[in-house]
Amino acid sequence: MDEADFMRGRVYGADHDDASPRPDRAYAELVGGPLDGLLLDVTDHTDSDPSEVALTTEIGRYGPGGRTLYVRRPSDARRFDWRGDMPGAP
């Protein structure tokens, strides 16, 4: 099993020991980019929330402290598509 297979279906930002999805939470799948296959907890989000998220990751183009941008798919609110990486805040 490679790293991509290991990460698929795990929750972004969750503790490594407890990164499985929970039945009482709602998730969107991150599609493409460095976080492909991870789930983003959107339980407290509504359709009026911003449609893009910048998530911190060490495995993107800018390494530790960098961010990767995902945009909610217009045709499927349960998927966020990768748009690129950016450096972290100065």
Biopython code that builds the backbone (N, CA, C, O; Angstrom):
import numpy as np
from Bio.PDB.StructureBuilder import StructureBuilder

atoms = [
    (1, "MET", "N", (0.849, -1.170, 0.000)),
    (1, "MET", "CA", (0.000, 0.000, 0.000)),
    (1, "MET", "C", (0.896, 1.235, 0.000)),
    (1, "MET", "O", (1.775, 1.369, 0.851)),
    (2, "ASP", "N", (0.670, 2.145, -0.965)),
    (2, "ASP", "CA", (1.460, 3.373, -0.986)),
    (2, "ASP", "C", (0.763, 4.462, -0.168)),
    (2, "ASP", "O", (-0.335, 4.254, 0.349)),
    (3, "GLU", "N", (1.415, 5.627, -0.056)),
    (3, "GLU", "CA", (0.881, 6.710, 0.785)),
    (3, "GLU", "C", (-0.493, 7.185, 0.315)),
    (3, "GLU", "O", (-1.358, 7.479, 1.140)),
    (4, "ALA", "N", (-0.705, 7.264, -0.996)),
    (4, "ALA", "CA", (-1.992, 7.708, -1.527)),
    (4, "ALA", "C", (-3.107, 6.748, -1.114)),
    (4, "ALA", "O", (-4.186, 7.193, -0.724)),
    (5, "ASP", "N", (-2.867, 5.459, -1.194)),
    (5, "ASP", "CA", (-3.879, 4.478, -0.775)),
    (5, "ASP", "C", (-4.143, 4.577, 0.724)),
    (5, "ASP", "O", (-5.282, 4.445, 1.171)),
    (6, "PHE", "N", (-3.082, 4.810, 1.497)),
    (6, "PHE", "CA", (-3.224, 4.924, 2.943)),
    (6, "PHE", "C", (-4.096, 6.117, 3.323)),
    (6, "PHE", "O", (-4.903, 6.027, 4.248)),
    (7, "MET", "N", (-3.937, 7.240, 2.607)),
    (7, "MET", "CA", (-4.670, 8.465, 2.948)),
    (7, "MET", "C", (-6.124, 8.433, 2.494)),
    (7, "MET", "O", (-6.972, 9.061, 3.128)),
    (8, "ARG", "N", (-6.432, 7.730, 1.427)),
    (8, "ARG", "CA", (-7.785, 7.724, 0.862)),
    (8, "ARG", "C", (-8.816, 7.318, 1.911)),
    (8, "ARG", "O", (-8.667, 6.305, 2.594)),
    (9, "GLY", "N", (-9.867, 8.134, 2.021)),
    (9, "GLY", "CA", (-10.946, 7.835, 2.951)),
    (9, "GLY", "C", (-10.683, 8.289, 4.375)),
    (9, "GLY", "O", (-11.508, 8.065, 5.261)),
    (10, "ARG", "N", (-9.535, 8.929, 4.605)),
    (10, "ARG", "CA", (-9.211, 9.448, 5.940)),
    (10, "ARG", "C", (-9.632, 10.911, 5.997)),
    (10, "ARG", "O", (-9.788, 11.553, 4.958)),
    (11, "VAL", "N", (-9.813, 11.430, 7.171)),
    (11, "VAL", "CA", (-10.312, 12.788, 7.360)),
    (11, "VAL", "C", (-9.151, 13.778, 7.497)),
    (11, "VAL", "O", (-8.266, 13.593, 8.332)),
    (12, "TYR", "N", (-9.161, 14.830, 6.670)),
    (12, "TYR", "CA", (-8.149, 15.878, 6.726)),
    (12, "TYR", "C", (-8.164, 16.529, 8.113)),
    (12, "TYR", "O", (-9.225, 16.872, 8.633)),
    (13, "GLY", "N", (-6.982, 16.695, 8.702)),
    (13, "GLY", "CA", (-6.844, 17.377, 9.974)),
    (13, "GLY", "C", (-7.123, 16.528, 11.193)),
    (13, "GLY", "O", (-6.930, 16.991, 12.318)),
    (14, "ALA", "N", (-7.571, 15.301, 11.004)),
    (14, "ALA", "CA", (-7.868, 14.425, 12.143)),
    (14, "ALA", "C", (-6.584, 13.812, 12.678)),
    (14, "ALA", "O", (-5.591, 13.697, 11.958)),
    (15, "ASP", "N", (-6.610, 13.427, 13.925)),
    (15, "ASP", "CA", (-5.486, 12.736, 14.546)),
    (15, "ASP", "C", (-5.226, 11.448, 13.763)),
    (15, "ASP", "O", (-6.167, 10.755, 13.378)),
    (16, "HIS", "N", (-3.963, 11.129, 13.531)),
    (16, "HIS", "CA", (-3.612, 9.945, 12.736)),
    (16, "HIS", "C", (-4.191, 8.655, 13.318)),
    (16, "HIS", "O", (-4.508, 7.730, 12.570)),
    (17, "ASP", "N", (-4.328, 8.585, 14.623)),
    (17, "ASP", "CA", (-4.857, 7.379, 15.255)),
    (17, "ASP", "C", (-6.371, 7.271, 15.140)),
    (17, "ASP", "O", (-6.938, 6.201, 15.362)),
    (18, "ASP", "N", (-7.025, 8.374, 14.793)),
    (18, "ASP", "CA", (-8.492, 8.396, 14.745)),
    (18, "ASP", "C", (-8.957, 9.201, 13.535)),
    (18, "ASP", "O", (-9.751, 10.131, 13.681)),
    (19, "ALA", "N", (-8.471, 8.856, 12.344)),
    (19, "ALA", "CA", (-8.766, 9.630, 11.143)),
    (19, "ALA", "C", (-9.892, 9.045, 10.305)),
    (19, "ALA", "O", (-10.094, 9.468, 9.166)),
    (20, "SER", "N", (-10.622, 8.089, 10.842)),
    (20, "SER", "CA", (-11.739, 7.502, 10.104)),
    (20, "SER", "C", (-12.952, 8.421, 10.183)),
    (20, "SER", "O", (-13.141, 9.116, 11.181)),
    (21, "PRO", "N", (-13.778, 8.429, 9.134)),
    (21, "PRO", "CA", (-14.998, 9.245, 9.179)),
    (21, "PRO", "C", (-15.942, 8.767, 10.284)),
    (21, "PRO", "O", (-15.964, 7.585, 10.628)),
    (22, "ARG", "N", (-16.708, 9.686, 10.824)),
    (22, "ARG", "CA", (-17.678, 9.365, 11.876)),
    (22, "ARG", "C", (-19.083, 9.451, 11.314)),
    (22, "ARG", "O", (-19.356, 10.313, 10.478)),
    (23, "PRO", "N", (-19.970, 8.592, 11.746)),
    (23, "PRO", "CA", (-21.320, 8.562, 11.171)),
    (23, "PRO", "C", (-22.140, 9.820, 11.448)),
    (23, "PRO", "O", (-23.091, 10.097, 10.717)),
    (24, "ASP", "N", (-21.799, 10.587, 12.481)),
    (24, "ASP", "CA", (-22.579, 11.773, 12.820)),
    (24, "ASP", "C", (-22.035, 13.046, 12.171)),
    (24, "ASP", "O", (-22.485, 14.143, 12.502)),
    (25, "ARG", "N", (-21.081, 12.918, 11.260)),
    (25, "ARG", "CA", (-20.468, 14.058, 10.588)),
    (25, "ARG", "C", (-20.714, 13.970, 9.089)),
    (25, "ARG", "O", (-20.958, 12.884, 8.563)),
    (26, "ALA", "N", (-20.652, 15.114, 8.391)),
    (26, "ALA", "CA", (-20.798, 15.170, 6.930)),
    (26, "ALA", "C", (-19.436, 15.501, 6.323)),
    (26, "ALA", "O", (-18.691, 16.317, 6.864)),
    (27, "TYR", "N", (-19.118, 14.867, 5.203)),
    (27, "TYR", "CA", (-17.808, 15.033, 4.591)),
    (27, "TYR", "C", (-17.927, 15.322, 3.098)),
    (27, "TYR", "O", (-18.889, 14.926, 2.441)),
    (28, "ALA", "N", (-16.916, 16.026, 2.582)),
    (28, "ALA", "CA", (-16.756, 16.213, 1.142)),
    (28, "ALA", "C", (-15.400, 15.615, 0.782)),
    (28, "ALA", "O", (-14.457, 15.677, 1.570)),
    (29, "GLU", "N", (-15.310, 15.041, -0.403)),
    (29, "GLU", "CA", (-14.060, 14.426, -0.839)),
    (29, "GLU", "C", (-13.178, 15.453, -1.534)),
    (29, "GLU", "O", (-13.662, 16.235, -2.353)),
    (30, "LEU", "N", (-11.883, 15.456, -1.214)),
    (30, "LEU", "CA", (-10.917, 16.303, -1.900)),
    (30, "LEU", "C", (-10.434, 15.537, -3.131)),
    (30, "LEU", "O", (-9.982, 14.398, -3.022)),
    (31, "VAL", "N", (-10.533, 16.169, -4.300)),
    (31, "VAL", "CA", (-10.244, 15.493, -5.564)),
    (31, "VAL", "C", (-9.044, 16.150, -6.244)),
    (31, "VAL", "O", (-9.062, 17.345, -6.536)),
    (32, "GLY", "N", (-8.006, 15.359, -6.491)),
    (32, "GLY", "CA", (-6.801, 15.848, -7.150)),
    (32, "GLY", "C", (-5.848, 16.484, -6.157)),
    (32, "GLY", "O", (-6.168, 16.634, -4.978)),
    (33, "GLY", "N", (-4.679, 16.855, -6.641)),
    (33, "GLY", "CA", (-3.693, 17.536, -5.813)),
    (33, "GLY", "C", (-3.118, 16.678, -4.714)),
    (33, "GLY", "O", (-3.325, 15.465, -4.689)),
    (34, "PRO", "N", (-2.387, 17.311, -3.792)),
    (34, "PRO", "CA", (-1.681, 16.555, -2.772)),
    (34, "PRO", "C", (-2.581, 15.884, -1.739)),
    (34, "PRO", "O", (-2.147, 14.946, -1.070)),
    (35, "LEU", "N", (-3.815, 16.339, -1.595)),
    (35, "LEU", "CA", (-4.716, 15.761, -0.593)),
    (35, "LEU", "C", (-5.797, 14.886, -1.223)),
    (35, "LEU", "O", (-6.819, 14.602, -0.600)),
    (36, "ASP", "N", (-5.563, 14.466, -2.454)),
    (36, "ASP", "CA", (-6.536, 13.648, -3.184)),
    (36, "ASP", "C", (-7.001, 12.451, -2.363)),
    (36, "ASP", "O", (-6.189, 11.691, -1.836)),
    (37, "GLY", "N", (-8.308, 12.297, -2.263)),
    (37, "GLY", "CA", (-8.879, 11.152, -1.569)),
    (37, "GLY", "C", (-9.180, 11.392, -0.105)),
    (37, "GLY", "O", (-9.909, 10.613, 0.509)),
    (38, "LEU", "N", (-8.629, 12.464, 0.474)),
    (38, "LEU", "CA", (-8.957, 12.767, 1.866)),
    (38, "LEU", "C", (-10.372, 13.327, 1.946)),
    (38, "LEU", "O", (-10.909, 13.852, 0.971)),
    (39, "LEU", "N", (-10.954, 13.205, 3.115)),
    (39, "LEU", "CA", (-12.290, 13.742, 3.353)),
    (39, "LEU", "C", (-12.177, 15.023, 4.168)),
    (39, "LEU", "O", (-11.383, 15.102, 5.106)),
    (40, "LEU", "N", (-12.969, 16.020, 3.809)),
    (40, "LEU", "CA", (-13.010, 17.294, 4.516)),
    (40, "LEU", "C", (-14.312, 17.360, 5.303)),
    (40, "LEU", "O", (-15.391, 17.202, 4.730)),
    (41, "ASP", "N", (-14.223, 17.591, 6.600)),
    (41, "ASP", "CA", (-15.420, 17.680, 7.439)),
    (41, "ASP", "C", (-16.169, 18.969, 7.097)),
    (41, "ASP", "O", (-15.648, 20.065, 7.304)),
    (42, "VAL", "N", (-17.386, 18.838, 6.575)),
    (42, "VAL", "CA", (-18.217, 19.988, 6.203)),
    (42, "VAL", "C", (-19.517, 20.014, 7.005)),
    (42, "VAL", "O", (-20.501, 20.621, 6.582)),
    (43, "THR", "N", (-19.516, 19.361, 8.152)),
    (43, "THR", "CA", (-20.720, 19.248, 8.975)),
    (43, "THR", "C", (-21.332, 20.604, 9.279)),
    (43, "THR", "O", (-22.548, 20.767, 9.183)),
    (44, "ASP", "N", (-20.520, 21.569, 9.641)),
    (44, "ASP", "CA", (-21.035, 22.876, 10.040)),
    (44, "ASP", "C", (-21.096, 23.875, 8.896)),
    (44, "ASP", "O", (-21.345, 25.057, 9.132)),
    (45, "HIS", "N", (-20.876, 23.434, 7.666)),
    (45, "HIS", "CA", (-20.914, 24.321, 6.504)),
    (45, "HIS", "C", (-22.314, 24.348, 5.912)),
    (45, "HIS", "O", (-23.072, 23.387, 6.049)),
    (46, "THR", "N", (-22.654, 25.442, 5.259)),
    (46, "THR", "CA", (-23.918, 25.559, 4.543)),
    (46, "THR", "C", (-23.603, 25.904, 3.094)),
    (46, "THR", "O", (-22.449, 26.159, 2.748)),
    (47, "ASP", "N", (-24.619, 25.911, 2.255)),
    (47, "ASP", "CA", (-24.401, 26.254, 0.847)),
    (47, "ASP", "C", (-23.941, 27.694, 0.673)),
    (47, "ASP", "O", (-23.380, 28.040, -0.366)),
    (48, "SER", "N", (-24.172, 28.545, 1.683)),
    (48, "SER", "CA", (-23.746, 29.944, 1.580)),
    (48, "SER", "C", (-22.309, 30.149, 2.049)),
    (48, "SER", "O", (-21.771, 31.248, 1.919)),
    (49, "ASP", "N", (-21.681, 29.108, 2.591)),
    (49, "ASP", "CA", (-20.283, 29.211, 3.007)),
    (49, "ASP", "C", (-19.394, 29.393, 1.789)),
    (49, "ASP", "O", (-19.792, 29.065, 0.671)),
    (50, "PRO", "N", (-18.191, 29.914, 1.999)),
    (50, "PRO", "CA", (-17.274, 30.072, 0.860)),
    (50, "PRO", "C", (-17.107, 28.750, 0.117)),
    (50, "PRO", "O", (-17.109, 27.675, 0.716)),
    (51, "SER", "N", (-16.965, 28.857, -1.181)),
    (51, "SER", "CA", (-16.869, 27.642, -1.988)),
    (51, "SER", "C", (-15.433, 27.195, -2.204)),
    (51, "SER", "O", (-15.187, 26.269, -2.976)),
    (52, "GLU", "N", (-14.477, 27.838, -1.533)),
    (52, "GLU", "CA", (-13.095, 27.392, -1.657)),
    (52, "GLU", "C", (-12.440, 27.364, -0.286)),
    (52, "GLU", "O", (-12.797, 28.115, 0.621)),
    (53, "VAL", "N", (-11.466, 26.465, -0.171)),
    (53, "VAL", "CA", (-10.734, 26.329, 1.089)),
    (53, "VAL", "C", (-9.240, 26.229, 0.776)),
    (53, "VAL", "O", (-8.842, 25.595, -0.201)),
    (54, "ALA", "N", (-8.424, 26.860, 1.612)),
    (54, "ALA", "CA", (-6.964, 26.758, 1.519)),
    (54, "ALA", "C", (-6.516, 25.936, 2.719)),
    (54, "ALA", "O", (-6.614, 26.387, 3.860)),
    (55, "LEU", "N", (-6.030, 24.743, 2.463)),
    (55, "LEU", "CA", (-5.677, 23.809, 3.523)),
    (55, "LEU", "C", (-4.160, 23.687, 3.662)),
    (55, "LEU", "O", (-3.444, 23.583, 2.666)),
    (56, "THR", "N", (-3.688, 23.700, 4.880)),
    (56, "THR", "CA", (-2.263, 23.548, 5.154)),
    (56, "THR", "C", (-1.832, 22.113, 4.860)),
    (56, "THR", "O", (-2.509, 21.156, 5.235)),
    (57, "THR", "N", (-0.695, 21.985, 4.185)),
    (57, "THR", "CA", (-0.150, 20.657, 3.918)),
    (57, "THR", "C", (1.362, 20.723, 3.758)),
    (57, "THR", "O", (1.902, 21.719, 3.276)),
    (58, "GLU", "N", (2.026, 19.675, 4.157)),
    (58, "GLU", "CA", (3.480, 19.576, 3.987)),
    (58, "GLU", "C", (3.845, 18.905, 2.675)),
    (58, "GLU", "O", (5.010, 18.921, 2.278)),
    (59, "ILE", "N", (2.877, 18.319, 2.000)),
    (59, "ILE", "CA", (3.192, 17.527, 0.814)),
    (59, "ILE", "C", (2.848, 18.240, -0.487)),
    (59, "ILE", "O", (2.863, 17.618, -1.549)),
    (60, "GLY", "N", (2.540, 19.531, -0.425)),
    (60, "GLY", "CA", (2.281, 20.299, -1.633)),
    (60, "GLY", "C", (3.563, 20.877, -2.214)),
    (60, "GLY", "O", (4.658, 20.567, -1.745)),
    (61, "ARG", "N", (3.429, 21.695, -3.208)),
    (61, "ARG", "CA", (4.560, 22.296, -3.923)),
    (61, "ARG", "C", (5.474, 23.101, -3.003)),
    (61, "ARG", "O", (6.683, 23.145, -3.229)),
    (62, "TYR", "N", (4.914, 23.742, -1.962)),
    (62, "TYR", "CA", (5.698, 24.640, -1.116)),
    (62, "TYR", "C", (6.167, 24.001, 0.181)),
    (62, "TYR", "O", (6.706, 24.695, 1.043)),
    (63, "GLY", "N", (5.978, 22.713, 0.340)),
    (63, "GLY", "CA", (6.482, 21.998, 1.508)),
    (63, "GLY", "C", (5.831, 22.433, 2.811)),
    (63, "GLY", "O", (4.721, 22.964, 2.804)),
    (64, "PRO", "N", (6.513, 22.213, 3.929)),
    (64, "PRO", "CA", (5.938, 22.537, 5.239)),
    (64, "PRO", "C", (5.472, 23.991, 5.314)),
    (64, "PRO", "O", (6.202, 24.907, 4.936)),
    (65, "GLY", "N", (4.262, 24.188, 5.802)),
    (65, "GLY", "CA", (3.692, 25.528, 5.920)),
    (65, "GLY", "C", (2.951, 25.983, 4.682)),
    (65, "GLY", "O", (2.247, 26.992, 4.716)),
    (66, "GLY", "N", (3.102, 25.243, 3.574)),
    (66, "GLY", "CA", (2.403, 25.601, 2.349)),
    (66, "GLY", "C", (0.912, 25.286, 2.438)),
    (66, "GLY", "O", (0.455, 24.596, 3.349)),
    (67, "ARG", "N", (0.189, 25.800, 1.488)),
    (67, "ARG", "CA", (-1.255, 25.555, 1.441)),
    (67, "ARG", "C", (-1.628, 25.024, 0.062)),
    (67, "ARG", "O", (-0.921, 25.232, -0.925)),
    (68, "THR", "N", (-2.756, 24.334, 0.030)),
    (68, "THR", "CA", (-3.279, 23.844, -1.229)),
    (68, "THR", "C", (-4.739, 24.283, -1.323)),
    (68, "THR", "O", (-5.481, 24.193, -0.345)),
    (69, "LEU", "N", (-5.145, 24.753, -2.485)),
    (69, "LEU", "CA", (-6.465, 25.347, -2.681)),
    (69, "LEU", "C", (-7.419, 24.345, -3.336)),
    (69, "LEU", "O", (-7.103, 23.737, -4.359)),
    (70, "TYR", "N", (-8.580, 24.193, -2.728)),
    (70, "TYR", "CA", (-9.650, 23.348, -3.275)),
    (70, "TYR", "C", (-10.917, 24.176, -3.414)),
    (70, "TYR", "O", (-11.220, 25.010, -2.561)),
    (71, "VAL", "N", (-11.661, 23.940, -4.503)),
    (71, "VAL", "CA", (-12.874, 24.681, -4.807)),
    (71, "VAL", "C", (-14.044, 23.701, -4.889)),
    (71, "VAL", "O", (-13.942, 22.645, -5.514)),
    (72, "ARG", "N", (-15.159, 24.070, -4.246)),
    (72, "ARG", "CA", (-16.353, 23.211, -4.276)),
    (72, "ARG", "C", (-16.817, 23.024, -5.714)),
    (72, "ARG", "O", (-16.945, 23.993, -6.462)),
    (73, "ARG", "N", (-17.064, 21.794, -6.092)),
    (73, "ARG", "CA", (-17.532, 21.472, -7.440)),
    (73, "ARG", "C", (-18.980, 21.959, -7.579)),
    (73, "ARG", "O", (-19.834, 21.558, -6.788)),
    (74, "PRO", "N", (-19.273, 22.809, -8.563)),
    (74, "PRO", "CA", (-20.629, 23.360, -8.705)),
    (74, "PRO", "C", (-21.716, 22.294, -8.882)),
    (74, "PRO", "O", (-22.842, 22.464, -8.414)),
    (75, "SER", "N", (-21.376, 21.214, -9.551)),
    (75, "SER", "CA", (-22.375, 20.181, -9.826)),
    (75, "SER", "C", (-22.482, 19.132, -8.720)),
    (75, "SER", "O", (-23.359, 18.269, -8.764)),
    (76, "ASP", "N", (-21.585, 19.205, -7.724)),
    (76, "ASP", "CA", (-21.581, 18.194, -6.660)),
    (76, "ASP", "C", (-20.931, 18.786, -5.413)),
    (76, "ASP", "O", (-19.705, 18.788, -5.297)),
    (77, "ALA", "N", (-21.732, 19.282, -4.487)),
    (77, "ALA", "CA", (-21.229, 19.953, -3.287)),
    (77, "ALA", "C", (-20.429, 19.027, -2.380)),
    (77, "ALA", "O", (-19.777, 19.495, -1.447)),
    (78, "ARG", "N", (-20.467, 17.730, -2.635)),
    (78, "ARG", "CA", (-19.722, 16.769, -1.816)),
    (78, "ARG", "C", (-18.325, 16.497, -2.352)),
    (78, "ARG", "O", (-17.655, 15.564, -1.908)),
    (79, "ARG", "N", (-17.884, 17.312, -3.308)),
    (79, "ARG", "CA", (-16.530, 17.180, -3.859)),
    (79, "ARG", "C", (-15.902, 18.563, -3.993)),
    (79, "ARG", "O", (-16.548, 19.518, -4.425)),
    (80, "PHE", "N", (-14.638, 18.648, -3.614)),
    (80, "PHE", "CA", (-13.854, 19.864, -3.787)),
    (80, "PHE", "C", (-12.699, 19.524, -4.718)),
    (80, "PHE", "O", (-11.943, 18.589, -4.454)),
    (81, "ASP", "N", (-12.558, 20.278, -5.808)),
    (81, "ASP", "CA", (-11.519, 20.025, -6.804)),
    (81, "ASP", "C", (-10.289, 20.894, -6.537)),
    (81, "ASP", "O", (-10.408, 22.058, -6.157)),
    (82, "TRP", "N", (-9.122, 20.315, -6.741)),
    (82, "TRP", "CA", (-7.849, 20.993, -6.524)),
    (82, "TRP", "C", (-7.634, 22.074, -7.568)),
    (82, "TRP", "O", (-7.900, 21.861, -8.751)),
    (83, "ARG", "N", (-7.149, 23.247, -7.132)),
    (83, "ARG", "CA", (-6.866, 24.350, -8.051)),
    (83, "ARG", "C", (-5.403, 24.767, -8.049)),
    (83, "ARG", "O", (-4.973, 25.507, -8.933)),
    (84, "GLY", "N", (-4.637, 24.309, -7.077)),
    (84, "GLY", "CA", (-3.226, 24.646, -7.060)),
    (84, "GLY", "C", (-2.706, 24.804, -5.637)),
    (84, "GLY", "O", (-3.460, 24.734, -4.666)),
    (85, "ASP", "N", (-1.402, 25.019, -5.542)),
    (85, "ASP", "CA", (-0.747, 25.196, -4.253)),
    (85, "ASP", "C", (-0.267, 26.637, -4.127)),
    (85, "ASP", "O", (-0.085, 27.327, -5.130)),
    (86, "MET", "N", (-0.065, 27.086, -2.898)),
    (86, "MET", "CA", (0.448, 28.428, -2.657)),
    (86, "MET", "C", (1.286, 28.415, -1.385)),
    (86, "MET", "O", (1.108, 27.555, -0.523)),
    (87, "PRO", "N", (2.202, 29.376, -1.277)),
    (87, "PRO", "CA", (3.016, 29.418, -0.066)),
    (87, "PRO", "C", (2.158, 29.756, 1.141)),
    (87, "PRO", "O", (1.081, 30.337, 1.009)),
    (88, "GLY", "N", (2.639, 29.390, 2.305)),
    (88, "GLY", "CA", (1.926, 29.701, 3.534)),
    (88, "GLY", "C", (2.015, 31.183, 3.862)),
    (88, "GLY", "O", (2.695, 31.942, 3.171)),
    (89, "ALA", "N", (1.333, 31.583, 4.906)),
    (89, "ALA", "CA", (1.366, 32.976, 5.336)),
    (89, "ALA", "C", (2.771, 33.337, 5.795)),
    (89, "ALA", "O", (3.459, 32.515, 6.400)),
    (90, "PRO", "N", (3.202, 34.569, 5.509)),
    (90, "PRO", "CA", (4.562, 34.984, 5.904)),
    (90, "PRO", "C", (4.701, 35.081, 7.411)),
    (90, "PRO", "O", (5.774, 35.417, 7.911)),
]
sb = StructureBuilder()
sb.init_structure("model")
sb.init_model(0)
sb.init_chain("A")
sb.init_seg("    ")
for serial, (resi, resn, name, xyz) in enumerate(atoms, 1):
    if name == "N":
        sb.init_residue(resn, " ", resi, " ")
    sb.init_atom(name, np.array(xyz, "f"), 0.0, 1.0, " ", f" {name:<3s}", serial, name[0])
structure = sb.get_structure()
